[in-house]
Amino acid sequence: MDATVPWEASAPDPPHGSVTRNSHTEVNSGAASRATACHAPGVTIARVVSLLALSIAVRGAPTADACATAPPRGAEVAIAEEEAVIVWDAAHHTEHFIRRAAFRSTARSFGFLVPTPTTPELGEVDDSVFWSLADAIRPEVRYEITGWSVSPESWCLGSYFARKGGARDDAMAPAVRVIASAHVAGFDAATLEADDATALASWLGAHGFEATPALTAWLERYVAAHWKMTAFVVATDERSGSSYELATRAVRMSFHADQPFYPYREPAAPATSSPADPNRLLRVFFLATERYAATLEGHPWSARVLHAAPLQVPTPLVKLAESSAVATVFQDASALRRGVDEVYFAVSADQALVRQPPIIVTSPHRVPVPIEFLLVLGIGVVWGVRRRRRTRRGTHRSS
C-alpha cells in the first residue's frame, strides 16, 4: 500500500491532475466497464493544488516493504479503491508499475508515499489501459433457450413500430538533499536523498506532511534497505464540504528490481482511526510471459485470482510489453489488510488457464401468437355463443 501523509503547505494553482467529487457523489472507479471519473454523474474536475512526486533515495542494508496512509492533523484519509498494472520484464529485471486510486478524505490536501528498491523513472499512462484490461477479462456471456412462452404480438402494427422506433442506447537539512526534479503526468516531481528515517520524517514535517511516530517507523525499513520513495501529494481547491473524494491519474514508475512486487505494506493504524472501509478493493493486473503467483510474508496471498491467460496487450502498454502477454489478475477485497510486507510475485508452479465463469442468460422458446388471430378468434367465439342462444330461443318458441 502507500503511506498517506498530510500536506498542509500552500501551493500555486497547478494543471488538472486529479478529479474531485463531493461526499454525496458516487465513486465510479475500479469496475470493468466504468466511466471515467471525469464523466461520472455529478463529478466536477477540480484543479489540483499539487501532486508532488518525490523520489527519495535512502541509505542502509537490504530488507523490503511498501506503502502507508496518514491524514493531516485531526483529519482522515482512506484509499477507497485502487488498481495497478505491473508489467514485468524478467530479462532485464525491470518492473513497470502503473497505478491509480480513489481517495476519501476529510482534508483538502494530503500525500501518500510509494517505495521502490531503485530510483524510478516516472511517466504517464492513459487511463484507458485499465478499461481495456478489464474488458479483456470480462466473463463470456452465453444465451440459452429453455422452456416455452407464448407472446402475443401484432403483425400489422409490428412493422409500423419497427420503422418508427430504434435502439436507445527549498531550504533543506543536510541529511536530506534534492537530487533531481521533473514534471510528469501533469504533476511536479522532485527526487530527494536522505541519510536516515528521522531526517526524512523531519523533512516531510517541515514541508507540510504530518510526521507521526508510525510514519517514522514505517520509513525506517526503507532507509535501512537503500530503497527510494515516491511521495505523491494530492490536493483540491474545493473549499466547501466536510469530506472529499479524489481520483488520481495513472502514473507509471519504471525501476530495476530483483523480484517484482506490489507495495502493500502500510504504517500501523492509530488506535483512534475509523473502522476499515468494507468496500475497499484492490485489483492488480500482472503482465508477463507466463502465469505468476503472489505471496505475502512467504505465504500465498489471499487475493483471488480472477484471470490467468494470454491476452492482447492494450496499445499504451505495447512499448513496455510484448503485443501478447499472459495476464494474471488478482483481486483483494479484504477491508482489514495484513499490510506487514510487500506482495511479491514469482512464476507459478500451476500454469493452468483461469478465466471467469461465463454468465448464462436463459430465455424460453418464444411462440408468437398474432393479436389479429386472437381478435378473430374472440369475435368468432362471441358470434358462436350468440347464435347458439338464438337457436335455443327459436326452439323454445316453436315448442
RAZIQUI-V181687 format. One record per helix or strand of 2 or more residues. SS is the DSSP state (H for helix, E for strand). FROM is the first residue (numbers start at 0). LEN is the number of residues. If there is no record, write none. Layout:
SS & FROM & LEN
SS & FROM & LEN
//
This chain:
E & 2 & 4
E & 17 & 5
H & 36 & 3
E & 52 & 6
E & 66 & 3
E & 76 & 13
E & 93 & 12
E & 108 & 8
E & 120 & 4
H & 127 & 9
E & 140 & 13
H & 154 & 10
E & 175 & 9
E & 186 & 8
H & 196 & 10
H & 212 & 12
E & 227 & 9
E & 243 & 5
E & 250 & 6
E & 260 & 2
E & 280 & 8
E & 291 & 5
E & 298 & 2
E & 303 & 9
H & 314 & 3
E & 323 & 9
E & 342 & 5
E & 358 & 12
H & 370 & 28
//
